[in-house]
């Protein structure tokens, strides 16, 4: 799992480090954005509303999308995943364990720690070109509140459930964070023999 506030660089770091280590990058946010764009999606409208309001999408929707990507599409070549932006709530985690847990092993969790003022600045900058419905000042404020209230508690819960959580200072430059992440990934790969 890869967690961090909105704008902490999860996607950027996952993309770079997945390629470097032979992992597949699975972004919870990208899965949701792709689902909402499908013409035949029964969930598209609800996903759009949740994103615009800065709220979490119902866990059932997200976990089913993750199951399809991580379990159903798993092959010998695609067996190690960086799951970016998940779990964001206790409900996400409980449903993951119920629906997917028996089919996968979670090697570790990376947590990109970054002050909110840095996150806000990054998100406003990204919003100038991203075209995302949730990269505007009102949605960003709501997303940060949701992150603080729901996702931050996940770090303690994952540790309580026996998962390793490795914190990385995400307030540094992209390159410094990439190097710290790469060092952590190399240790993980060699220790777990993934």
C-alpha positions in Angstrom: 0.0 0.0 0.0 1.1 3.6 -0.6 -0.5 6.3 1.4 -0.1 10.0 1.8 -2.1 13.2 1.6 -3.4 14.5 -1.7 -0.5 16.1 -3.4 2.2 14.2 -1.4 3.6 12.7 -4.6 2.2 9.1 -4.3 1.4 8.8 -8.0 4.7 10.3 -9.1 6.7 8.1 -6.8 4.8 5.0 -7.6 5.2 5.5 -11.4 9.0 5.9 -11.0 9.5 3.1 -8.5 7.2 0.6 -10.1 9.2 0.7 -13.3 12.5 0.6 -11.4 11.5 -2.5 -9.4 9.3 -4.4 -11.8 6.1 -3.7 -9.9 2.7 -2.7 -11.4 1.4 0.7 -10.3 -2.3 0.6 -9.4 -3.8 4.0 -8.5 -7.1 3.9 -6.6 -7.8 7.4 -7.9 -7.0 6.5 -11.5 -9.3 3.4 -11.3 -12.1 5.6 -10.0 -11.5 8.3 -12.6 -11.5 5.7 -15.4 -14.7 4.1 -14.0 -16.6 7.5 -13.9 -15.6 8.1 -17.5 -17.2 4.9 -18.8 -20.4 5.5 -20.6 -22.0 2.4 -19.2 -20.8 2.9 -15.6 -23.6 2.6 -13.0 -21.3 4.3 -10.5 -19.9 7.2 -12.6 -22.2 9.9 -11.3 -21.7 8.9 -7.6 -17.9 8.8 -8.1 -17.9 12.3 -9.6 -20.0 13.7 -6.8 -17.8 12.1 -4.1 -14.7 13.5 -5.8 -16.1 17.0 -6.2 -17.3 17.0 -2.6 -13.9 15.8 -1.4 -15.4 12.7 0.1 -14.4 9.1 -0.1 -16.1 6.9 -2.7 -18.0 4.0 -1.1 -15.6 1.2 -0.2 -17.6 -1.5 -2.0 -17.1 0.3 -5.4 -13.3 0.9 -4.8 -12.5 -2.5 -3.4 -14.3 -4.3 -6.3 -12.3 -2.2 -8.8 -9.1 -3.0 -6.9 -10.0 -6.7 -6.8 -10.4 -6.8 -10.6 -7.1 -5.1 -11.1 -4.9 -6.8 -8.4 -6.4 -10.3 -8.2 -8.3 -11.0 -11.4 -5.6 -9.6 -13.7 -2.6 -11.0 -11.7 -0.2 -13.1 -13.7 3.3 -14.6 -13.1 4.7 -11.4 -14.7 2.3 -9.1 -12.9 2.3 -10.3 -9.3 3.8 -7.3 -7.3 1.7 -4.2 -7.1 2.1 -0.7 -5.6 -1.5 0.1 -4.6 -1.5 3.9 -4.5 -4.0 5.8 -2.4 -5.5 2.8 -0.5 -6.8 2.1 2.1 -8.1 5.5 3.0 -10.5 4.5 5.8 -11.2 1.7 8.3 -14.1 0.6 6.1 -11.8 0.4 3.1 -9.4 -1.8 5.1 -12.0 -4.1 6.5 -13.6 -4.6 3.1 -10.2 -5.3 1.6 -9.5 -8.0 4.2 -12.9 -9.6 3.6 -12.9 -9.5 -0.3 -9.3 -9.6 -1.3 -7.2 -10.3 1.8 -7.0 -14.1 1.5 -5.8 -13.7 -2.1 -2.8 -11.4 -1.6 0.1 -10.7 0.7 0.8 -7.1 1.7 4.5 -6.7 1.9 4.5 -3.2 3.5 3.0 0.2 3.5 4.8 3.4 2.4 3.5 6.6 3.9 4.4 9.9 2.3 4.3 12.4 5.1 4.0 16.1 4.1 2.7 19.3 5.8 -0.7 20.4 4.7 0.5 23.8 3.5 2.9 22.1 1.1 0.1 19.8 -0.1 -2.2 22.8 -0.7 0.5 24.6 -2.7 1.2 21.5 -4.8 -2.4 20.8 -5.5 -3.2 24.4 -6.5 -0.2 24.3 -8.9 -1.3 20.9 -10.3 -4.9 22.3 -10.7 -3.6 24.8 -13.2 -3.2 22.1 -15.8 -4.7 18.8 -14.5 -8.3 19.2 -15.5 -9.3 17.1 -12.5 -12.6 17.9 -10.8 -11.0 17.7 -7.4 -8.0 20.1 -8.0 -9.8 23.3 -7.0 -9.5 25.3 -3.8 -12.9 24.1 -2.3 -12.4 20.5 -3.2 -8.8 20.6 -1.9 -9.9 21.9 1.5 -12.5 19.2 1.8 -10.0 16.5 0.6 -7.5 17.6 3.3 -10.1 17.4 6.0 -11.1 13.9 4.8 -7.5 12.9 4.8 -6.9 14.2 8.3 -10.1 12.6 9.7 -10.1 9.3 8.0 -6.8 8.3 6.3 -4.3 9.5 9.0 -5.9 7.0 11.5 -5.1 4.2 9.0 -1.4 4.4 9.7 -2.0 3.4 13.3 -4.6 0.8 12.3 -2.3 -0.9 9.8 0.5 -1.0 12.3 -1.9 -2.5 14.9 -2.9 -5.2 12.4 0.8 -6.1 12.0 1.8 -4.3 8.8 5.1 -2.5 8.5 4.6 1.2 7.8 7.6 3.1 6.4 7.4 6.9 6.6 9.1 9.0 3.9 9.4 12.8 4.2 7.5 13.9 1.1 8.2 17.6 1.6 11.6 17.2 -0.1 12.2 17.6 -3.8 10.8 14.9 -6.2 14.3 13.5 -6.7 15.1 13.3 -3.0 11.8 11.5 -2.3 12.4 9.2 -5.3 15.8 8.3 -3.8 14.4 7.7 -0.4 11.6 5.6 -1.9 14.0 3.6 -4.1 16.2 2.8 -1.1 13.2 1.5 0.8 12.0 -0.5 -2.2 15.5 -2.1 -2.7 15.5 -3.2 1.0 12.0 -4.6 0.6 12.7 -6.4 -2.6 15.9 -8.0 -1.2 14.3 -8.9 2.2 11.1 -10.3 0.8 12.7 -11.7 -2.3 9.9 -10.3 -4.5 
